[in-house]
Amino acid sequence: MDSELFEKAPIPKAYFALTMPVVLSMLVTLVYNMMDTYFVAHTGDTNMVAGVSLTAPMFTVMIALGDIFGLGGASVVSRLFGRKRYDDGRRLSVFCFWGAIATGLVIVALGLVFRDQMLTLLGATADTWTHASAFYTLIIIGSPFIIVSMTPTNLLRTEGHAVPSMIGSVIGTGVNMVLNPLFIQGLGWGAAGSAGATVIANICTDAYFVWFLLKHSRNLSIDPRLMFGDATAPAPGATSTTGFLRRPDITALEVRNILAIGIPSAVTNLTQSVGIVMVNLFLLPYGTDAVAAMGIALKVVMIAVLVFVGFAFGAQPLIGYNYGARAMARLHGIMRFAYAFLCSFALVMTVVLSVFDRQLMRFFIQDEKVVALGAGMLRVQLLSLVCVAIVMVTTCTFQSTGKALGAFVLSISRQGVILAVTLAVGSRLFGYDGVIAAQAVADLVTALMAVVLFVVMLPELRSGSGDGKARQSVSAA
């Protein structure tokens, strides 16, 4: 483990060493998502496009489930590593890996048993049923591989292995981009080909991560024996004269600590889809052009948001490690740098995307009416990018430091509860303009909430002082 990176390296160097691979991984995933849509749409079969679109949220659900063990586990493990409790971190990494697999198997069973009911719930009709069912079935069968891939990609960064984490994601994306046109068009498998390419890509990613964990990781493991108390097997770091050290079982408290952070992380992913659905419903009375324009505008904004996510959450191991070590002066510096950098970056993105608003809209659609509507929508959405940056960094900080309540409140606010309120109030008071501005207002309100929650829940980070006193309460962190 690269303790030097976490403890002594200059903050900008440590920050970018951990975040840049995550940002690049996000951008590669974004490219894949655009290409995947292109290959399905290029078939010219509108029913296939609709069928895949209707069932695609199941993939989002699996990513969210993977985040429970990936982000939740990374938060707890990084704090344990900061306290030099490497054996405990190793045990919990094993639990996260196998917990993700077990969750995937449950999804397979439930998803296949209730397939028809789920397809109906997702909106499949007689025209789209065949394609939707083909995509859904293969994605469900492959759910253990999809869910488990989210665990090592997050846990590896707790050891400073940000580049290998990125490589695993890039491998999966590359395989997916190669297999998609082959399966969909070359072999004529249609929707099933798209799902099959996704599953195989995740299998390749998992295989790489397992290999790396077995060969190159010192403090992470996938050995299931480490989850159970065992006085007969050697434990890493054993110091007794016999060379054996009894390992404790995984406790209910440890599991709760993982879930307390992981579940809000999953909710954050799910609310993104919910938020888009809510905006679309409020825009429907103003015509399909408005819905299409907002959909494209939000896709452009998502480019910036994904970069924010990479920079914010890529720093999670760095924040968690130093919080666990109670190195408050260094952590204060990390937080100050993270907020300053991401807010500055948000301002730059606001200007650049606003200047090229119409060109960006035309990249996706040529209808000038939709382009004009979308350009106006895009400019409004960009007004709150700085607020989004503040929310992202604060949410990551709460997750990294184990402040589950703060993470949960922010995760259900920006594109959940607060957005629902601003949409309802905005549409009633200002009509169309109120709906367009609802997300930006929700971002501002959530950012103000984030500042208040940060001050209340993490008072020790306001000044960076108190290291000595904090070190006396390590066990309470």
N, C-alpha and C positions, 0 to 999 in steps of 0.2 A: 504494500500500500504506500502511495506517495504522500507521506505525512508532511513533507516539506512544502508541497503544493498547498495543502490545507492550512498549515500553521504559519509559514514564514515567507512564502513567495509574495511579491508585491501584489496588492489587491487587483489591479487591472489584469496582470498576467494570470493570476489564479482564476479570476472571473471569466475571462475569454477562453482560457484553456478548457474550462468545463462547459461553457455555453455555446461556443461556436460550432462544435460538432452537433449539438442538439438543433441549432438553427439550420445548419446544412441538411440535417435529416428531415426537418420540417419542410424545407423547400423541395427536397427530392420527393417527399410524399405528396406535396402540392402538385408537382409536375405529373406524378403518376395519376392522381385523381382527375386531372384535366385530360390526360391521355386515355384513361379508362372510359370516361364519358364519350370521348371522340370515337373510340373503336366500336362502342355499342351503338352510338348514333349513326355511324357510317354504314351500318347494315341497311339503313333506310326503313327498317321495320319499327313503326311507331309503337306497336303493341309491345315489342320487346323492350324498347326504351322505357316505356311506362312501367312494364312489369319489373324491370331491374330497379327503377327509381322508387317504386312502392316498397320493395323489400330491402333496399339499401340501408334503411335505419337499423336493421338487425346487426349489421356490421358495426355501426356506431355503438350499439348496446354492448357488443362484445369488447370493444376497445374500452368502454367505460368500466366493465367488469374487470378487465385486466388492470386498469388503473387502481382498483382497490388494493391489489397486492403489490403492484409496481410502485406507485407513488406513496401509498400507505407504508409499505415495507421500507422504501428508501428513506422516508422521513425518520422512522424509528431506528433503522440500522445506522444511518449517518450520525445520529446523536450518540448511539452506543459506541461507535468508532471514535467519536470525539472524546469519550471518557475512557478510551483504551480497553473497552470491554469487547474485544474481538470475538471471543468464543460465543457470547450471547448474540452478537450480530450474525455470526455464521449460522447458529441454530435457527434464527428467525428468517434468514434468507432461504433456508431449506423449506420452512413452513410456507413461505410465500410462493415458492415454485410449485410445490405439490398442492397447495390450496388453490392455485390458479387452474391446475389440471383437474382437480376434483370439481371445481365450479363448471369447467367446460363440459365434463361428463354429465353433470346434472342438466345443463342446457341442451345437450344432445338428446337426452331422454325426454325432457319436457317438450322440447321443440318439435320432435318427431311425433310424439303422441298427440299434441294439440296443433298439428300443422294446418289443418283446414280452418280451424278457428282463428289461428294467427293470420293466415292469409286473408281471411275475411275482414279481420280487424284492421289490417294494413291497407285495405281498400282494393284488393284484387277483384276483378270482374271476369265475366265469361271471356272477354277479349284478351285479357292480360293474364288469366289464371295459369296457363301452361308455362309461360315464361317466368312468371313470379314464383311458381312452385319449383321450377328447376333451379333458379338462383337460390331461393330460400333453403331448399333441401341440402344442397352441397355446402352452403355457408354454415348451416346448423351442424352438419356432420363434422366440419372442420373447426368448429368452435373451440375445442381444447387447444388446438395449435395457435389460433388467433389470440385467445385470451392469455395463454402462457407467454407469448412473445413479448407482452408488455412488462413482464416481471424482470427478466435479466437486463433489458435495455435501460431500466431505471436503476436497478441495484448495482450494476457495474460502475455507474458514475459515483457511487459512494466510496469506491476505492480509487477514484481518479481515472478510471478507464473510460473516458468520454469518447475517445476515437474508436475503440472497439465497439462501443455501444452504437455509434453512428454507422460503422461498417455493417453491423448486423441488419440495421434498417435499410441501408442502401442495397445490400444483397437481396433482401426481399422485394424491394421496389424494382430492382433491375430484372429479377426473374419474372415478376408480374408483368412488366412492360413488354418483355419478350414473348411470354406465353399468351397474353391477351389477344393480339392479332392472329396468332397461330391457331388458338382454340376457337375464337369467335368466328373468324372469317376463313382461315385456311382449312380447318377441319369441319366447319359449319356447325359447331356445337352451341352457338348462340349464347343465351343467358347462362346456361350451364357452364359454358366455356369461360365466361367472365368469373363466375364463382370458383370454378376449378383452378383457374390461374391464381386467384387470391389465396386459396387454401394451400396450394403447392408452394407459393412464395413464402407463406408463413412457416411452413415446414422447414424450408431451407434456412430461414432466419433462426428458427429454434435450434436446428442442428448446429449452426455456427455458434450460437450462444452456449449450448451445452459443451461443445468442444472447448470453447474459451474458458468456461468455468472450471472444467476438469484439468486443463493444462496450464492455465496462467493466473488463476485467481488464488490468492493466499488466504483471504478472509471470507469468501463466499463459497457455498457448496450446494449440491443437490442430493446429498446422501441422506435418505429418509431416516436412517438410524439416529441421526443427530437430534431429531425431534423428541426422542424418548430417553428418559433416564436409563443409563446403561453403565454399570460398574465393570463390565467385562471387556469393553472395547476401549482402545486408547483414544483419548481426546486430545486434540491439538493444544499444546501449552501445558500438558500434564506435568506436575512438579512433585508428585509423590514418589517415594522410593521404589514403588512397584512399577512406576511408569504409567499408571492408570489414574484417571480422574473422573469421578462420577459426574455425568452431565445431568442437569435438571430437565424435567419435561417442559414442553411448551406450556405456559400457564394461560389461564383465561384472561388475566390482566394484560399479558403481552399481545394476545389476539385482539383484545378490545382496543389497545393502543394503535394497532395496525388499522383496524376497521374504522376507528374514530377519525383518522386522517384519510384513509382510502375511500370511504363512502362519499364524503364531500367532494373529493376529486372526481369520482364517477358522476356525481350529480352535476358538476360543472360541465362535463361533456354532454350529458343528456339535455341540460337546459339550453344549450346552443341550438339543438334541433327544435326544442319546444318554442324558443324565442322566434325562430324563423316562421314556424307554423302560425304563431299568434299574429305576427306582422302581416302575413299573407291573408289571414282571415279578416283583419280590419281593413285591408286594402281592396278586397274583393268587390265591395260596393262601387268602387271607382273604376272598375274595368280590368280586364286581363293585361292590358298594356302596362298598367301601374304595377301589377303583381310581377310581371316579367322584368320591368325596369328595376324594381327594388331587389329582385333576386340576383340580378347581375351586379348591382351596386354593392350588395352585401358580399358577393363573391370577391369583388375587388378589395373591399375592406378586410376580408378574411386573409388576404395576402399579408397585410400589415400585422393583423392580430396573430397569425401563426408565427411570425418573426418575434413578436412580443413574447409569446408563449415560450419559444425556444430560449430567449435571453433570460426570462424570468425563472422558468422552472429548471433550466439548465444549471442555475446557481443553487438549487435546493441542497445538494450534498455539501457545498461549501458553507451555507448558512447553518444547516443542521449540525455539521461537525463542530463548528466554532461555538454554537449554542450549547451543544453537549459538553464541550471542553470548558464552558463558562468563560471563554475569551471575549468578554463583552466589548473591550476597546477595539479589537480587530473586527468584530461583528458589526459594531457601529460604523466603522469605516466601509465595510462591505455594503451595508444598507444604503449609506449615503451615496456611494458610487453607483449602485444599482438604480436608485431612484433618479439620480442626475443623468446617467447615461440613457436610460430608457425614455425618460420624458423628453430629453433633447432629440433622441432618435424619432420620437413620435411627432415632434414639431417639424422635423425635416420631411418625414413621410407625409404629413398633412399638406405641406406646401407642394411637394412633388406630385402627389396624386391629384391634388386640386388643379394644378396647371395642366395636367394631361387627362382630365376627367372624360372628355368626349372621345379621345383616342382610345382610352381604356374600354369605354363602353362599346366602341365600334369593333374592338377585337372580338367581342362575343356576339354582336348582332349588328346588322346593317340597317335596320328600320330606324329612320331618323326621328320619328316620333318617340320611340322607346329610348333612343340615344339621348334625346333632349330631356325626357323625364328622368332618366337614370342619372344623367350628369348632375342635375339639381339635387337629387336624392343623395348622390355620392358626396357632394360638397357638405351637405348637412351632417351626414354620418361622420365625416372626417373632422368636424369641429370638436369632437369629444375623444380623439385618439389619445391625448395626454391623460385624460381621465381613465381610459382603458389601461394605459401603462401603469398608472398608480394602483389600480385594482389588481392587476396581474402580479406585480411585485409584492403587494401586501398579502394577497392570497397565498402565494408561494411561501412567504415568510411565516405565516400562521401554520401552514402544513409542515414546514421544516422544523419549527420549534414545538410542534405538538399541541398548538392552540386550536383544538378541534372545533370549538364553538365559533371562533372567528372565521375559520375556513368555511364552515358550513353556512354561516350567515351570508358571506360574500358569494358563495357558490350558487345560492338560490335567488340572489338579488338581481344582478345586472341583466340577465336574459330570462329571468323568472318572475318573481313576485313584483319587483320594482317596475320591470317592463310592462307587466300586465296592468299595473296601476296607471302608468304614464300613457299607455295606449287607450285605456278606458276614459281617463280624464281628458287627454288630448283630443281624441276623436269627438267627444261630446262638446268641448268648448271651441275647438278650432277646426273641426272636420278633417279634410285631407291633410292640411299642413300640420295638424296635431299628430296625425298618424306618422307622417314623415319624420317629425322631430322627436318622436317618443323614445327611440333608442338612444339618441344623444342626451336627452334629459335623464334617462335612466342611468346612463354612464356617469353623468355628473353627480347625481344623488348617491350612487353606489361609491364613487370616489370619496365623497364627503364622509360617508359611513366608514369607509376603509381607514381614513385618517383618524376618526374618532376611536374606532376599535383598536387601532395600532397604539394610540396613546394610552388607552385604558388597559389593554391586555399585555403590552410589552413596555412597561415604564422603564425597565433597565436598559433599553436600547436608545432612549432619547438622548442621553449624554455620552454613552459609552463608558461610564464609570461604574464602579462597584464590583470589579472583578474579584477582589479579595473576599467580599461578603458573599458573592455569588458562588464561589468555589465551595463554600461551606454547605451549600444546599444542592449539590449535584444530584443526590439521590432523588430529589423532588422534581427534577426537570423531566 
